[in-house]
Structure formats: C-alpha cells, structure tokens
Amino acid sequence: MGYSLTEFAQVLPSAMRDWTVSGGPDIWRVSDRAGESIAVITTLPQAARALGALRIPVLRVEIVLLCTSLALAEEFSRRFERGFHRGGG
C-alpha cells in the first residue's frame, strides 16, 4: 500500500468505524462489537518508491480473516477498501 505506518495507524480505526481496533504498530486486531475477532493485520514498512524527486511510502499489509461468516468477511473488506481508498482523476 502507498501508506506510511503513521498514515495507516490513523486511517484503520476510522475505517473500521464501530469495531474495535487494537495493537499496532506491526500487528493489529479487529474485533466486532461483541468482542469476536474478525481479522489480524500485519504491517511491514518497505523501501519507498521513487518517481523522480517524488518518494511514495510503501507498506506491506497482510490480512488474515478469523471470522467464519462470509457476510462479516465481506463487511470487513468493504470497510477496509472504503477507508483506504484514495481518490483519483
């Protein structure tokens, strides 16, 4: 992902809205309102991408879904994608 670890840490809790996000900065756990684990997210900063003088941070993100409900997994994916979507032209 084109995020720094600091940016990721700022976006993740708001992307998950009313779900609980704990841990960080390398390992995050997402739980629903009942406290059931939904996912574990592991982050690892990588070398920045260089486009001329521009430097873009790179963060390796691995997600392991712990939930057994397809609906819950899809809701997690929807929240994650919407929360981390960056607009474009």
C-alpha positions, 0 to 999 in steps of 0.5 A: 500500500502507498501508506506510511505506518503513521498514515495507516495507524490513523486511517484503520480505526476510522475505517473500521468505524464501530469495531474495535481496533487494537495493537499496532504498530506491526500487528493489529486486531479487529474485533466486532462489537461483541468482542469476536475477532474478525481479522489480524493485520500485519504491517511491514514498512518497505523501501519507498518508491521513487518517481523522480524527486517524488518518494511514495511510502510503501507498506506491506499489509497482510490480512488474515480473516478469523471470522467464519461468516462470509457476510462479516468477511465481506463487511470487513473488506468493504470497510477496509477498501472504503477507508483506504481508498484514495481518490483519483482523476 
